[in-house]
Amino acid sequence: MTAERPTPVDAEVAAATLHCHLEALWCTGRPERLGWRRWYIDPMAVAVEIPARRADGSTEPYLIRLGAKYYDAFPPTVEFVRDDGMRARQGTRWFPLISDVPWFGLHDAYTYPDGSVGQLVCFSVSAEYYLSNHTPEPQMKWSQGRHRVAATLNRLAEVLQHPFYKGPSGLAA
């Protein structure tokens, strides 16, 4: 079975849809209660800060850049980034260690089928999951109109908590 691959959608519609869905999520009050912050990078991208929590209760903030290139026909693009907006790399405080989550993977340098190399935040509510030729189980597949960016952020917040979150992959900036 061949996986359905994302193709770029109309940028103006994608940006408006992402902004609308994020605004609806923020209006619930849940992001503030969880300590999330957001800011728009440009019309097609937003950065969201999510605090990760260790077993001892200590926290570290992680920055996630979400992109609307394929949204909402597919999930947003997802990438952990540094505070300067550059891609986070393994071995730095911006790249988390996450383990023992059967439905999630995080790869610093993944080779995609087109030969490009980039970060892969691998779960069925990220566009890269589909770009990497994964085929989700029917109940996990992104469904336009049913799923929203909230699903992506909620799943990221889940893996950034104990017992899955183990700390930053390194101390280097």
N, C-alpha and C positions, 0 to 999 in steps of 0.2 A: 504494500500500500504506500503510495506516495503522499507525503505530507503537503498540505496546502500552504503555500508560501505567501507572506505578506507582500503587497505592492503599495507604493505610496498613494495616498489619497489626496484630495483637494486640500491644500494647505490652509486656506481660509476657513473652510468648514471644520477641519481637524482641530485647528487652534481654538475656534469658538466652542467646539464640543468639549475639548479638554478643560477649558476655563469654566464652562458651565457645570461640568461634572465635579470639578474640584470645589467650586463655590458651594454646590449642594452638599458636598461632604463637610466642608468647613462650617456650614450653617447648622449642622447637627451638634456642634460643640465637642464632638469626640476627639478631633485632632488636638485641640487645646488641652483637654483633660489628659491626654497622653503625652503632652509636651512637644508635639510636632510644630514645626514652623515651615512656612513656604515663602518663596519669592520667585517671580517670573524672570527668566533669563532673557527670553525673547518670546514672540507670540507662539512659537512652536515648542518651547521648552520651559520647564519649571524645576526648581530645586526644592527638595523637601528634606528637612532635617528630622531624623527620628532618633531618639535616645535608645541605646542598647543597654540592657540590664544584665549584669552578671549574677551568679548565685549569691554573692554577698550583698547584693543590693546596689553596688556601685554602678555608675552609668558612664557611657561614652557616647557622644553624638556622632551620627553617621549622616553623610550627605548623599542623597540619591537624586540624579538628574533623570527626569521623565521627559520623553519626547513624543510628539504627536504625529510623526511621519506617517504612521499606519492607522492612527486612532480615528474612530472607534470600531472600524472593520476588524481590527486586531488590537491587542493590548498596546499600551504605550511602550516605547523603548525604555530600558532601565539600565542605569549604570551608576556604580558607586564612584564618587568624585571627591577630590580634595577640596579644601576651602578656597582654593584659587580657581576651581572649576575644571581642572585637568583630571583625566582619568586616574582613579586610585589604582595603586599597584600593590601586589602581594609584598609583604615585608614592611608595610608602612602602617601607621595608626589609622589610616583612612580605609583600609581594606580589612573587613572583619573575618574572624575565624568562626565558621558556622559548621556544625556537624550533626550527624544522626537525624537528618530530616530526609525521609525517603522521597519526598516530592520536590526537593530543592537542591540545587548545586550552584556553586560560585567558582568561576574559572577566570584567572587573571589574563591569560593569553590563549584564547580558543581560536582554532583555525576553522573558519566557516566554509561551507561547501563552495563558495565563490573564490576561495583562496585568501580572503581578507582575514586579518587577525585582530581580535579585540576581546574585551571583557565579555563574559557570558554569565548573566544572572539568570540561571536556568530554572524556570518554573512556568507553568502554563498560562500565567497572567503577565508575561513579558513578551514583547514582539520577538526578541532574540531567540526565544525557545522555538518559535516557528521558523525563523531564519536558519536555525541550526539543523533543520530537518527532523525535529522531534515530532512524533505523532501522539497526541494525548489520548487517553481513554475518553470515550464520549462524554462522560460526566464531568471531565476536567477541561474540555475544550472551550475556548473563549467563544462567547455567543454575543454578537452585536445586538444591542438593544436590551440584553439581559445583564451583561457585565459592564462594569464601569471602572474607572481608575481607582476607586475605593477598594476594589478587590485586590489590586496590585499592592497598594499601600498597606492594607490590613495584613496581607500575607508576609510582606517584608517586616512589618512590626512584630509579627509572630516569631519569625526566625531570629530576630534580634533580641530575643528574651531567653533567659535561662529556661530550660536546660540546653537549648540549641546554641546559643551565643557563648563563645569561649573567650572573647576578648579581641583586641586588635591583632592583626597578623605580625606586627612589628612596631617598633617605637620610632622609626625614622619618619621624618616629615615627608 
